[in-house]
């Protein structure tokens, strides 16, 4: 069972409340979930948010929308992931996703899951050691036991907050895999951290979604404006 965990919070310092910001009439997280539901290799999707009161609205939205939601410590995101995994002991792989990527490409996620299986890797991503995908198409997949070990042993606050550094910082301990593409699209910015990013994503949805709700990476690249401006 491939278990996808979508981490989300309302208290972003750069763009608070972004995960519930409207994108073509739906909360941004709903647009991302819509795309993730197209994945053929994901069997379960859980939203991991915090018990902080700032995330009450997000948890309520998830419950009202039929999303499975698990809440945990605001800063110990690794602990949150481990709590989700405890509820799904049958999982054979864990896919980490973040809720600031409403242009997520389900084919990339499926290919990454397949790559980890084929290579027998403990952990695989499409970001390191060399990024070739747009910022905003990031994904990671790992064996559950590797995540459990990280949750048990990681003491560095950075490793607790960002979930997977404990793993990919230890290539001597874990077998790592990487998914790349050619030509590289690493110069494109499709993640949502700033108001300009959100404005770009809204434009993409307005231009592409009405005619083709399943629009993919190639369609975004083909737009005259295919990237959010670089942060200043």
N, CA, C and O of each residue as an XYZ file, in Angstrom:
928
protein
N       0.831     -1.194      0.000
C       0.000      0.000      0.000
C       0.864      1.241      0.000
O       1.703      1.408      0.885
N       0.678      2.104     -0.963
C       1.415      3.361     -1.049
C       0.610      4.452     -0.346
O      -0.469      4.838     -0.796
N       1.148      4.930      0.744
C       0.487      5.923      1.595
C       1.056      7.308      1.321
O       2.238      7.550      1.565
N       0.234      8.212      0.822
C       0.659      9.590      0.579
C       0.270     10.458      1.771
O      -0.872     10.429      2.229
N       1.232     11.227      2.265
C       0.987     12.134      3.387
C       1.225     13.553      2.890
O       2.325     13.898      2.457
N       0.186     14.363      2.958
C       0.228     15.746      2.488
C       0.323     16.662      3.705
O      -0.655     16.842      4.430
N       1.496     17.236      3.925
C       1.653     18.105      5.094
C       1.139     19.502      4.772
O       1.385     20.039      3.692
N       0.418     20.081      5.736
C      -0.226     21.369      5.492
C      -0.369     22.130      6.796
O      -0.571     21.537      7.856
N      -0.263     23.435      6.710
C      -0.502     24.286      7.873
C      -0.977     25.650      7.395
O      -0.757     26.034      6.247
N      -1.627     26.366      8.287
C      -2.160     27.688      7.961
C      -1.190     28.804      8.305
O      -1.352     29.930      7.834
N      -0.183     28.509      9.121
C       0.654     29.558      9.707
C       1.930     29.831      8.917
O       2.975     30.115      9.503
N       1.850     29.746      7.593
C       3.005     30.113      6.774
C       3.409     31.548      7.082
O       2.561     32.440      7.116
N       4.699     31.776      7.307
C       5.152     33.130      7.651
C       5.119     34.061      6.448
O       4.925     35.266      6.605
N       5.307     33.515      5.241
C       5.359     34.353      4.044
C       3.987     34.596      3.420
O       3.752     35.641      2.813
N       3.081     33.624      3.571
C       1.741     33.775      2.999
C       0.753     33.000      3.865
O       0.331     31.901      3.506
N       0.383     33.588      5.021
C      -0.495     32.884      5.960
C      -1.825     32.484      5.317
O      -2.407     33.239      4.538
N      -2.285     31.296      5.657
C      -3.582     30.826      5.171
C      -3.608     30.395      3.723
O      -4.683     30.194      3.158
N      -2.441     30.249      3.107
C      -2.415     29.992      1.661
C      -3.109     28.692      1.268
O      -3.688     28.614      0.185
N      -3.063     27.664      2.128
C      -3.619     26.378      1.719
C      -5.128     26.422      1.526
O      -5.687     25.578      0.824
N      -5.793     27.398      2.141
C      -7.239     27.561      1.944
C      -7.570     28.748      1.046
O      -8.743     29.075      0.866
N      -6.566     29.388      0.488
C      -6.805     30.511     -0.429
C      -7.531     30.005     -1.672
O      -7.207     28.928     -2.172
N      -8.506     30.757     -2.179
C      -9.280     30.269     -3.324
C      -8.478     30.253     -4.617
O      -7.740     31.187     -4.931
N      -8.647     29.164     -5.352
C      -8.085     29.023     -6.694
C      -9.205     28.506     -7.590
O      -9.614     27.350     -7.483
N      -9.687     29.354     -8.455
C     -10.805     29.034     -9.345
C     -11.985     28.452     -8.566
O     -12.560     27.433     -8.950
N     -12.331     29.117     -7.470
C     -13.528     28.764     -6.718
C     -13.376     27.659     -5.698
O     -14.349     27.294     -5.037
N     -12.172     27.114     -5.554
C     -11.942     26.056     -4.571
C     -10.696     26.389     -3.754
O      -9.800     27.069     -4.256
N     -10.618     25.917     -2.488
C      -9.394     26.126     -1.721
C      -8.196     25.510     -2.447
O      -8.323     24.489     -3.123
N      -7.045     26.140     -2.299
C      -5.864     25.673     -2.997
C      -5.577     24.203     -2.699
O      -5.198     23.456     -3.601
N      -5.751     23.780     -1.449
C      -5.480     22.391     -1.108
C      -6.432     21.450     -1.844
O      -6.054     20.331     -2.189
N      -7.656     21.896     -2.085
C      -8.610     21.064     -2.829
C      -8.153     20.878     -4.266
O      -8.310     19.796     -4.833
N      -7.591     21.921     -4.857
C      -7.074     21.802     -6.220
C      -5.913     20.816     -6.280
O      -5.795     20.046     -7.233
N      -5.055     20.840     -5.262
C      -3.948     19.891     -5.249
C      -4.456     18.463     -5.062
O      -3.998     17.544     -5.741
N      -5.392     18.280     -4.150
C      -5.948     16.951     -3.925
C      -6.608     16.430     -5.198
O      -6.495     15.248     -5.522
N      -7.291     17.310     -5.913
C      -7.910     16.923     -7.186
C      -6.874     16.315     -8.132
O      -7.147     15.325     -8.810
N      -5.690     16.915     -8.169
C      -4.638     16.407     -9.038
C      -4.029     15.115     -8.485
O      -3.721     14.193     -9.241
N      -3.862     15.058     -7.179
C      -3.288     13.861     -6.573
C      -4.199     12.646     -6.730
O      -3.717     11.515     -6.790
N      -5.503     12.871     -6.796
C      -6.436     11.761     -6.973
C      -6.236     11.072     -8.319
O      -6.718      9.957     -8.517
N      -5.546     11.710     -9.231
C      -5.281     11.102    -10.538
C      -4.119     10.114    -10.504
O      -3.917      9.356    -11.453
N      -3.355     10.121     -9.412
C      -2.234      9.191     -9.293
C      -2.738      7.750     -9.324
O      -3.727      7.420     -8.669
N      -2.069      6.911    -10.072
C      -2.421      5.498    -10.127
C      -1.675      4.674     -9.091
O      -2.053      3.537     -8.809
N      -0.614      5.245     -8.523
C       0.231      4.489     -7.604
C       0.002      4.871     -6.146
O       0.691      4.358     -5.265
N      -0.946      5.756     -5.873
C      -1.254      6.144     -4.495
C      -2.533      5.443     -4.067
O      -3.559      5.536     -4.741
N      -2.466      4.742     -2.943
C      -3.626      3.996     -2.456
C      -4.385      4.730     -1.357
O      -5.579      4.500     -1.167
N      -3.703      5.606     -0.637
C      -4.332      6.342      0.469
C      -3.697      7.712      0.570
O      -2.490      7.862      0.378
N      -4.509      8.712      0.872
C      -4.035     10.086      1.025
C      -4.506     10.627      2.365
O      -5.698     10.603      2.672
N      -3.551     11.118      3.166
C      -3.859     11.662      4.491
C      -3.242     13.053      4.598
O      -2.099     13.263      4.194
N      -3.994     13.990      5.137
C      -3.483     15.334      5.405
C      -2.916     15.352      6.823
O      -3.609     15.007      7.780
N      -1.659     15.755      6.949
C      -1.015     15.862      8.262
C      -0.869     17.327      8.616
O      -0.041     18.033      8.040
N      -1.672     17.785      9.563
C      -1.584     19.167     10.016
C      -1.318     19.177     11.517
O      -1.070     18.131     12.118
N      -1.370     20.357     12.113
C      -0.980     20.455     13.522
C      -2.188     20.607     14.441
O      -3.311     20.851     13.998
N      -1.917     20.452     15.742
C      -2.946     20.669     16.759
C      -3.023     22.125     17.178
O      -3.832     22.482     18.034
N      -2.187     22.971     16.582
C      -2.234     24.393     16.900
C      -3.589     24.967     16.491
O      -4.118     24.599     15.442
N      -4.159     25.862     17.298
C      -5.463     26.439     16.947
C      -5.498     27.090     15.564
O      -6.556     27.175     14.940
N      -4.337     27.548     15.087
C      -4.302     28.172     13.765
C      -4.698     27.192     12.666
O      -5.076     27.609     11.571
N      -4.615     25.891     12.948
C      -4.957     24.887     11.943
C      -6.338     24.277     12.132
O      -6.691     23.312     11.454
N      -7.119     24.836     13.047
C      -8.479     24.325     13.264
C      -9.327     24.440     11.995
O     -10.068     23.519     11.652
N      -9.215     25.560     11.310
C     -10.018     25.760     10.102
C      -9.635     24.762      9.022
O     -10.500     24.262      8.302
N      -8.351     24.472      8.905
C      -7.883     23.501      7.925
C      -8.397     22.109      8.262
O      -8.878     21.392      7.384
N      -8.297     21.722      9.542
C      -8.785     20.409      9.956
C     -10.290     20.287      9.736
O     -10.781     19.237      9.321
N     -11.014     21.359     10.014
C     -12.459     21.348      9.820
C     -12.806     21.213      8.342
O     -13.727     20.483      7.977
N     -12.062     21.924      7.495
C     -12.299     21.803      6.058
C     -12.036     20.375      5.597
O     -12.817     19.810      4.831
N     -10.935     19.795      6.067
C     -10.615     18.432      5.668
C     -11.712     17.456      6.060
O     -12.115     16.611      5.261
N     -12.194     17.574      7.290
C     -13.249     16.679      7.761
C     -14.524     16.855      6.954
O     -15.177     15.873      6.600
N     -14.884     18.103      6.659
C     -16.098     18.380      5.900
C     -15.987     17.902      4.459
O     -16.997     17.622      3.813
N     -14.753     17.808      3.954
C     -14.535     17.416      2.563
C     -14.274     15.925      2.394
O     -14.066     15.446      1.280
N     -14.284     15.201      3.498
C     -14.054     13.772      3.424
C     -12.594     13.379      3.371
O     -12.269     12.223      3.097
N     -11.704     14.337      3.632
C     -10.274     14.027      3.663
C      -9.913     13.437      5.027
O     -10.462     13.841      6.052
N      -9.005     12.500      5.027
C      -8.507     11.951      6.283
C      -7.446     12.898      6.826
O      -6.498     13.244      6.122
N      -7.604     13.313      8.070
C      -6.723     14.304      8.678
C      -6.146     13.752      9.975
O      -6.873     13.221     10.815
N      -4.829     13.884     10.128
C      -4.148     13.534     11.376
C      -3.431     14.782     11.862
O      -2.767     15.460     11.078
N      -3.559     15.094     13.142
C      -2.970     16.306     13.698
C      -1.877     15.950     14.706
O      -1.962     14.947     15.416
N      -0.847     16.802     14.748
C       0.260     16.583     15.660
C       0.959     17.888     15.961
O       0.398     18.966     15.763
N       2.182     17.789     16.438
C       2.951     18.964     16.835
C       3.197     19.892     15.654
O       3.483     19.430     14.550
N       3.088     21.203     15.882
C       3.260     22.180     14.807
C       4.658     22.137     14.221
O       4.822     22.226     13.004
N       5.668     22.002     15.068
C       7.050     22.098     14.601
C       7.688     20.732     14.336
O       8.614     20.629     13.531
N       7.206     19.698     14.997
C       7.754     18.354     14.801
C       6.971     17.662     13.684
O       6.133     16.797     13.941
N       7.256     18.057     12.443
C       6.519     17.504     11.312
C       6.867     16.032     11.111
O       6.018     15.240     10.703
N       8.110     15.668     11.397
C       8.498     14.262     11.327
C       7.647     13.424     12.274
O       7.214     12.326     11.923
N       7.410     13.939     13.464
C       6.548     13.246     14.407
C       5.137     13.079     13.884
O       4.492     12.058     14.124
N       4.656     14.087     13.166
C       3.329     13.997     12.550
C       3.274     12.850     11.536
O       2.321     12.071     11.505
N       4.313     12.768     10.715
C       4.354     11.714      9.698
C       4.369     10.338     10.351
O       3.695      9.417      9.889
N       5.131     10.203     11.412
C       5.189      8.921     12.100
C       3.839      8.572     12.730
O       3.463      7.402     12.790
N       3.122      9.574     13.192
C       1.792      9.331     13.758
C       0.831      8.822     12.687
O       0.024      7.928     12.940
N       0.925      9.397     11.492
C       0.091      8.905     10.389
C       0.449      7.455     10.081
O      -0.431      6.614      9.906
N       1.730      7.175     10.018
C       2.172      5.827      9.685
C       1.700      4.811     10.723
O       1.386      3.673     10.373
N       1.647      5.204     11.977
C       1.157      4.304     13.020
C      -0.279      3.878     12.752
O      -0.690      2.772     13.101
N      -1.036      4.777     12.124
C      -2.437      4.475     11.817
C      -2.583      3.606     10.571
O      -3.661      3.083     10.289
N      -1.476      3.458      9.823
C      -1.506      2.669      8.589
C      -0.329      1.688      8.577
O       0.572      1.818      7.748
N      -0.328      0.723      9.474
C       0.797     -0.220      9.550
C       0.933     -1.090      8.304
O       1.973     -1.715      8.098
N      -0.103     -1.135      7.475
C      -0.051     -1.940      6.253
C       0.669     -1.233      5.114
O       0.856     -1.826      4.051
N       1.080      0.024      5.307
C       1.752      0.775      4.244
C       3.080      0.117      3.882
O       3.834     -0.303      4.759
N       3.356      0.034      2.597
C       4.631     -0.504      2.117
C       5.530      0.597      1.568
O       6.712      0.364      1.315
N       4.982      1.793      1.384
C       5.766      2.959      0.966
C       5.051      4.209      1.452
O       3.823      4.246      1.525
N       5.828      5.231      1.785
C       5.283      6.512      2.230
C       5.726      7.577      1.239
O       6.912      7.706      0.939
N       4.769      8.333      0.738
C       5.046      9.423     -0.200
C       4.826     10.744      0.521
O       3.735     11.013      1.024
N       5.869     11.564      0.568
C       5.753     12.862      1.232
C       5.464     13.944      0.200
O       6.163     14.078     -0.804
N       4.400     14.720      0.480
C       3.996     15.828     -0.373
C       3.709     17.030      0.514
O       3.400     16.876      1.696
N       3.812     18.229     -0.057
C       3.520     19.446      0.700
C       2.398     20.214      0.025
O       2.285     20.222     -1.201
N       1.563     20.865      0.843
C       0.327     21.466      0.348
C       0.509     22.849     -0.257
O      -0.454     23.607     -0.364
N       1.730     23.187     -0.654
C       1.943     24.442     -1.364
C       2.279     24.187     -2.830
O       2.930     25.007     -3.478
N       1.827     23.036     -3.351
C       2.147     22.628     -4.725
C       0.874     22.282     -5.497
O       0.683     21.119     -5.851
N      -0.001     23.250     -5.771
C      -1.278     22.955     -6.422
C      -1.177     22.608     -7.903
O      -2.188     22.322     -8.543
N       0.043     22.632     -8.454
C       0.253     22.198     -9.835
C       0.962     20.843     -9.876
O       1.546     20.474    -10.895
N       0.909     20.114     -8.778
C       1.558     18.798     -8.691
C       1.201     17.939     -9.894
O       0.063     17.947    -10.363
N       2.186     17.200    -10.387
C       2.012     16.348    -11.556
C       1.941     14.892    -11.104
O       2.929     14.338    -10.622
N       0.773     14.278    -11.259
C       0.579     12.904    -10.785
C       1.441     11.907    -11.553
O       1.787     10.858    -11.010
N       1.792     12.203    -12.790
C       2.649     11.272    -13.532
C       4.057     11.254    -12.943
O       4.702     10.205    -12.913
N       4.537     12.404    -12.474
C       5.853     12.463    -11.832
C       5.843     11.648    -10.548
O       6.781     10.899    -10.277
N       4.786     11.792     -9.757
C       4.686     11.046     -8.499
C       4.635      9.554     -8.769
O       5.320      8.784     -8.098
N       3.833      9.130     -9.743
C       3.748      7.715    -10.084
C       5.106      7.186    -10.552
O       5.508      6.082    -10.185
N       5.800      7.972    -11.354
C       7.115      7.538    -11.847
C       8.127      7.424    -10.714
O       8.983      6.539    -10.725
N       8.027      8.326     -9.734
C       8.945      8.275     -8.600
C       8.684      7.043     -7.745
O       9.623      6.383     -7.299
N       7.416      6.735     -7.516
C       7.072      5.532     -6.759
C       7.609      4.296     -7.474
O       8.164      3.398     -6.842
N       7.444      4.256     -8.785
C       7.915      3.118     -9.570
C       9.436      3.016     -9.539
O       9.987      1.919     -9.448
N      10.114      4.160     -9.615
C      11.578      4.154     -9.595
C      12.104      3.575     -8.284
O      13.027      2.760     -8.289
N      11.518      3.995     -7.162
C      11.988      3.470     -5.874
C      11.803      1.960     -5.810
O      12.674      1.247     -5.311
N      10.673      1.469     -6.312
C      10.431      0.034     -6.291
C      11.436     -0.697     -7.178
O      12.006     -1.711     -6.777
N      11.646     -0.177     -8.382
C      12.534     -0.838     -9.335
C      13.965     -0.888     -8.828
O      14.650     -1.902     -8.965
N      14.413      0.225     -8.237
C      15.796      0.298     -7.761
C      15.982     -0.309     -6.372
O      17.112     -0.482     -5.916
N      14.899     -0.627     -5.713
C      15.009     -1.149     -4.353
C      15.584     -0.135     -3.395
O      16.267     -0.499     -2.438
N      15.311      1.151     -3.644
C      15.864      2.219     -2.816
C      15.106      2.338     -1.503
O      13.917      2.030     -1.422
N      15.818      2.792     -0.476
C      15.166      3.105      0.793
C      14.398      4.417      0.692
O      13.376      4.617      1.348
N      14.921      5.304     -0.147
C      14.367      6.658     -0.267
C      14.659      7.166     -1.673
O      15.740      6.922     -2.209
N      13.705      7.870     -2.272
C      13.931      8.471     -3.584
C      13.197      9.804     -3.653
O      12.141      9.976     -3.045
N      13.767     10.742     -4.398
C      13.106     12.030     -4.604
C      13.402     12.542     -6.001
O      14.131     11.909     -6.766
N      12.827     13.703     -6.330
C      13.077     14.315     -7.636
C      13.690     15.710     -7.482
O      13.514     16.582     -8.333
N      14.414     15.896     -6.374
C      14.994     17.213     -6.072
C      16.512     17.141     -5.944
O      17.217     17.981     -6.502
N      17.019     16.158     -5.225
C      18.452     16.037     -4.999
C      18.968     14.757     -5.656
O      18.203     13.807     -5.820
N      20.242     14.711     -6.035
C      21.264     15.751     -5.846
C      21.195     16.895     -6.859
O      21.818     17.936     -6.652
N      20.436     16.712     -7.967
C      20.305     17.758     -8.974
C      18.825     17.952     -9.291
O      18.134     17.001     -9.655
N      18.342     19.186     -9.153
C      16.946     19.468     -9.488
C      16.793     19.628    -11.005
O      17.538     20.379    -11.635
N      15.825     18.918    -11.579
C      15.501     19.088    -12.989
C      14.011     19.340    -13.202
O      13.587     19.629    -14.320
N      13.221     19.234    -12.147
C      11.788     19.501    -12.215
C      11.500     20.907    -11.684
O      12.287     21.441    -10.903
N      10.389     21.511    -12.095
C      10.037     22.836    -11.565
C       9.888     22.814    -10.047
O       9.510     21.794     -9.472
N      10.182     23.925     -9.410
C       9.884     24.093     -7.993
C       8.359     24.036     -7.857
O       7.643     24.862     -8.424
N       7.883     23.060     -7.105
C       6.440     22.882     -6.976
C       5.976     21.522     -7.460
O       4.807     21.173     -7.302
N       6.880     20.750     -8.050
C       6.590     19.374     -8.429
C       7.365     18.398     -7.543
O       7.545     17.234     -7.900
N       7.819     18.882     -6.389
C       8.657     18.076     -5.493
C       7.861     16.914     -4.882
O       6.691     17.052     -4.528
N       8.533     15.779     -4.775
C       7.939     14.612     -4.123
C       9.044     13.728     -3.585
O      10.164     13.741     -4.097
N       8.731     12.961     -2.552
C       9.667     12.025     -1.941
C       8.922     10.743     -1.621
O       7.740     10.780     -1.280
N       9.596      9.616     -1.726
C       8.989      8.333     -1.374
C      10.024      7.494     -0.633
O      11.206      7.510     -0.976
N       9.580      6.772      0.370
C      10.521      6.037      1.226
C       9.861      4.790      1.806
O       8.636      4.676      1.848
N      10.698      3.864      2.250
C      10.203      2.706      2.979
C       9.716      3.152      4.349
O      10.351      4.010      4.962
N       8.621      2.610      4.852
C       8.123      2.997      6.171
C       9.153      2.831      7.277
O       9.231      3.671      8.173
N       9.948      1.761      7.232
C      10.918      1.521      8.288
C      11.947      2.635      8.366
O      12.416      2.983      9.450
N      12.296      3.193      7.214
C      13.255      4.304      7.182
C      12.667      5.522      7.889
O      13.361      6.198      8.649
N      11.396      5.800      7.642
C      10.732      6.920      8.310
C      10.645      6.678      9.815
O      10.838      7.600     10.608
N      10.359      5.456     10.200
C      10.290      5.118     11.628
C      11.642      5.341     12.297
O      11.714      5.886     13.398
N      12.711      4.917     11.627
C      14.051      5.116     12.182
C      14.364      6.603     12.333
O      14.931      7.023     13.342
N      13.996      7.395     11.331
C      14.219      8.836     11.421
C      13.448      9.427     12.593
O      13.979     10.249     13.339
N      12.206      9.013     12.754
C      11.405      9.523     13.856
C      11.956      9.151     15.216
O      11.825      9.907     16.179
N      12.570      7.987     15.291
C      13.117      7.517     16.569
C      14.459      8.162     16.892
O      14.760      8.411     18.060
N      15.272      8.438     15.868
C      16.654      8.847     16.107
C      16.938     10.325     15.866
O      17.866     10.864     16.469
N      16.185     10.990     15.019
C      16.498     12.375     14.672
C      16.341     13.291     15.880
O      15.301     13.292     16.539
N      17.383     14.070     16.164
C      17.362     15.014     17.284
C      17.521     16.457     16.815
O      17.119     17.387     17.514
N      18.096     16.639     15.655
C      18.288     17.974     15.091
C      16.921     18.592     14.775
O      16.137     17.990     14.041
N      16.615     19.798     15.322
C      15.324     20.420     15.042
C      15.033     20.564     13.553
O      13.880     20.459     13.135
N      16.066     20.805     12.750
C      15.888     20.920     11.297
C      15.387     19.594     10.723
O      14.515     19.578      9.854
N      15.935     18.499     11.205
C      15.519     17.193     10.719
C      14.112     16.837     11.187
O      13.407     16.094     10.504
N      13.697     17.350     12.330
C      12.329     17.122     12.792
C      11.341     17.948     11.979
O      10.252     17.474     11.655
N      11.712     19.165     11.654
C      10.789     20.057     10.938
C      10.631     19.672      9.473
O       9.540     19.798      8.917
N      11.718     19.198      8.834
C      11.692     18.971      7.390
C      11.585     17.493      7.005
O      11.696     17.149      5.828
N      11.375     16.637      7.973
C      10.974     15.233      7.809
C      12.072     14.304      7.288
O      12.395     13.316      7.947
N      12.650     14.597      6.125
C      13.524     13.612      5.479
C      15.021     13.890      5.497
O      15.771     13.007      5.080
N      15.527     15.055      5.949
C      16.984     15.250      5.945
C      17.757     14.165      6.693
O      18.865     13.814      6.286
N      17.198     13.628      7.778
C      17.881     12.559      8.502
C      18.218     11.408      7.559
O      19.245     10.746      7.715
N      17.350     11.177      6.584
C      17.540     10.059      5.661
C      18.546     10.414      4.575
O      19.550      9.721      4.412
N      18.284     11.499      3.821
C      19.154     11.751      2.665
C      20.503     12.350      3.045
O      21.381     12.484      2.192
N      20.679     12.713      4.317
C      22.003     13.119      4.782
C      22.893     11.913      5.088
O      24.069     12.083      5.407
N      22.352     10.709      4.995
C      23.083      9.505      5.393
C      23.143      8.487      4.247
O      22.601      7.389      4.371
N      23.797      8.843      3.136
C      23.884      7.907      2.008
C      24.669      6.639      2.331
O      24.533      5.625      1.645
N      25.484      6.701      3.370
C      26.233      5.505      3.763
C      25.326      4.497      4.472
O      25.663      3.319      4.582
N      24.191      4.963      4.944
C      23.263      4.096      5.674
C      22.071      3.678      4.823
O      21.582      2.554      4.937
N      21.603      4.590      3.965
C      20.405      4.324      3.183
C      20.708      4.347      1.687
O      21.540      5.122      1.215
N      20.025      3.497      0.969
C      20.149      3.478     -0.484
C      19.216      4.532     -1.061
O      18.000      4.465     -0.877
N      19.793      5.509     -1.763
C      19.042      6.649     -2.252
C      18.822      6.557     -3.762
O      19.684      6.072     -4.494
N      17.673      7.022     -4.214
C      17.355      7.065     -5.634
C      16.904      8.460     -6.031
O      16.430      9.227     -5.193
N      17.049      8.788     -7.312
C      16.674     10.118     -7.789
C      16.013     10.026     -9.155
O      16.475      9.299    -10.035
N      14.933     10.767     -9.322
C      14.230     10.866    -10.601
C      14.589     12.200    -11.242
O      14.494     13.247    -10.601
N      14.998     12.164    -12.496
C      15.341     13.386    -13.226
C      14.601     13.419    -14.557
O      14.020     12.424    -14.988
N      14.636     14.576    -15.193
C      14.032     14.723    -16.511
C      14.955     15.554    -17.394
O      15.818     16.284    -16.908
N      14.752     15.424    -18.703
C      15.515     16.211    -19.659
C      14.576     16.644    -20.779
O      13.845     15.817    -21.324
N      14.584     17.940    -21.132
C      15.450     18.989    -20.589
C      15.000     19.420    -19.190
O      13.862     19.191    -18.781
N      15.911     20.033    -18.492
C      15.615     20.493    -17.143
C      14.615     21.647    -17.167
O      14.657     22.518    -18.035
N      13.720     21.622    -16.187
C      12.772     22.718    -15.979
C      12.983     23.347    -14.603
O      12.067     23.940    -14.033
N      14.199     23.209    -14.079
C      14.492     23.670    -12.732
C      14.357     25.183    -12.581
O      14.254     25.683    -11.461
N      14.357     25.914    -13.689
C      14.263     27.376    -13.619
C      12.828     27.847    -13.393
O      12.609     29.032    -13.141
N      11.854     26.954    -13.476
C      10.455     27.336    -13.340
C      10.001     27.253    -11.882
O      10.391     26.345    -11.147
N       9.178     28.209    -11.482
C       8.706     28.289    -10.096
C       7.189     28.124    -10.060
O       6.444     29.021    -10.455
N       6.738     26.949     -9.574
C       5.310     26.652     -9.511
C       4.830     26.399     -8.087
O       3.668     26.042     -7.887
N       5.687     26.574     -7.107
C       5.274     26.429     -5.716
C       4.653     27.730     -5.234
O       4.826     28.770     -5.869
N       3.931     27.685     -4.116
C       3.257     28.882     -3.606
C       3.829     29.243     -2.242
O       3.505     28.623     -1.229
N       4.678     30.249     -2.239
C       5.243     30.792     -1.008
C       4.916     32.269     -0.829
O       4.882     32.769      0.295
N       4.678     32.961     -1.931
C       4.481     34.407     -1.918
C       3.205     34.779     -2.678
O       2.704     33.971     -3.459
N       2.674     35.974     -2.467
C       1.476     36.393     -3.212
C       1.642     36.286     -4.721
O       0.689     35.962     -5.430
N       2.841     36.555     -5.215
C       3.080     36.466     -6.661
C       2.931     35.022     -7.151
O       2.465     34.786     -8.266
N       3.327     34.068     -6.320
C       3.180     32.655     -6.681
C       1.704     32.280     -6.789
O       1.290     31.598     -7.727
N       0.924     32.736     -5.821
C      -0.503     32.431     -5.821
C      -1.183     33.057     -7.032
O      -2.048     32.435     -7.650
N      -0.799     34.275     -7.371
C      -1.365     34.936     -8.545
C      -1.060     34.138     -9.815
O      -1.916     34.002    -10.689
N       0.161     33.613     -9.912
C       0.536     32.813    -11.078
C      -0.301     31.538    -11.156
O      -0.821     31.202    -12.220
N      -0.433     30.832    -10.043
C      -1.211     29.591    -10.030
C      -2.654     29.867    -10.417
O      -3.247     29.090    -11.165
N      -3.226     30.944     -9.929
C      -4.599     31.290    -10.302
C      -4.722     31.525    -11.799
O      -5.703     31.112    -12.418
N      -3.744     32.180    -12.374
C      -3.764     32.415    -13.821
C      -3.693     31.108    -14.595
O      -4.385     30.936    -15.599
N      -2.857     30.190    -14.129
C      -2.742     28.886    -14.795
C      -4.077     28.158    -14.780
O      -4.520     27.645    -15.807
N      -4.713     28.113    -13.630
C      -6.003     27.432    -13.538
C      -7.055     28.112    -14.400
O      -7.848     27.439    -15.059
N      -7.069     29.420    -14.401
C      -8.058     30.145    -15.216
C      -7.871     29.866    -16.703
O      -8.846     29.802    -17.453
N      -6.634     29.702    -17.125
C      -6.360     29.490    -18.545
C      -6.521     28.043    -18.983
O      -6.905     27.789    -20.124
N      -6.239     27.092    -18.108
C      -6.182     25.700    -18.527
C      -7.301     24.814    -17.990
O      -7.796     23.948    -18.712
N      -7.705     25.014    -16.744
C      -8.626     24.081    -16.095
C     -10.002     24.004    -16.753
O     -10.519     22.895    -16.892
N     -10.628     25.104    -17.166
C     -11.982     24.990    -17.736
C     -12.052     24.054    -18.941
O     -13.019     23.305    -19.080
N     -11.055     24.085    -19.805
C     -11.072     23.237    -20.999
C     -10.511     21.849    -20.735
O     -10.892     20.888    -21.402
N      -9.600     21.737    -19.758
C      -8.947     20.459    -19.488
C      -8.562     20.379    -18.024
O      -7.455     20.780    -17.664
N      -9.449     19.870    -17.158
C      -9.118     19.766    -15.730
C      -7.888     18.911    -15.457
O      -7.268     19.035    -14.401
N      -7.530     18.041    -16.403
C      -6.370     17.170    -16.221
C      -5.123     17.738    -16.896
O      -4.225     16.986    -17.276
N      -5.065     19.047    -17.044
C      -3.894     19.644    -17.695
C      -2.618     19.237    -16.970
O      -2.590     19.106    -15.746
N      -1.557     19.039    -17.762
C      -0.311     18.558    -17.200
C       0.829     19.541    -17.334
O       0.630     20.703    -17.686
N       2.011     19.067    -17.054
C       3.204     19.910    -17.063
C       3.431     20.547    -18.425
O       3.736     21.737    -18.506
N       3.288     19.774    -19.491
C       3.546     20.314    -20.830
C       2.634     21.485    -21.144
O       3.061     22.450    -21.779
N       1.386     21.415    -20.710
C       0.447     22.506    -20.974
C       0.849     23.775    -20.234
O       0.694     24.877    -20.759
N       1.365     23.622    -19.015
C       1.810     24.800    -18.258
C       3.044     25.402    -18.912
O       3.146     26.620    -19.058
N       3.976     24.549    -19.302
C       5.202     25.033    -19.948
C       4.875     25.800    -21.216
O       5.565     26.765    -21.545
N       3.832     25.392    -21.937
C       3.482     26.014    -23.208
C       2.826     27.379    -23.059
O       2.676     28.099    -24.046
N       2.430     27.751    -21.833
C       1.810     29.054    -21.636
C       2.814     30.182    -21.882
O       4.001     30.018    -21.601
N       2.358     31.312    -22.399
C       3.271     32.447    -22.612
C       3.977     32.858    -21.321
O       5.162     33.193    -21.332
N       3.240     32.830    -20.207
C       3.834     33.082    -18.898
C       3.774     31.769    -18.129
O       2.715     31.390    -17.628
N       4.896     31.077    -18.031
C       4.890     29.726    -17.470
C       5.645     29.606    -16.159
O       6.033     28.504    -15.771
N       5.862     30.727    -15.464
C       6.559     30.677    -14.189
C       6.201     31.883    -13.352
O       5.954     32.969    -13.876
N       6.174     31.684    -12.041
C       6.017     32.820    -11.136
C       7.339     33.599    -11.082
O       8.404     33.020    -11.296
N       7.277     34.890    -10.800
C       8.515     35.675    -10.709
C       9.383     35.200     -9.556
O       8.877     34.746     -8.530
N      10.677     35.309     -9.732
C      11.596     34.929     -8.669
C      11.400     35.826     -7.460
O      11.187     37.028     -7.625
N      11.464     35.277     -6.235
C      11.323     36.095     -5.029
C      12.383     37.175     -4.956
O      13.523     36.973     -5.374
N      11.999     38.315     -4.427
C      12.972     39.428     -4.284
C      13.330     39.603     -2.828
O      14.127     40.478     -2.490
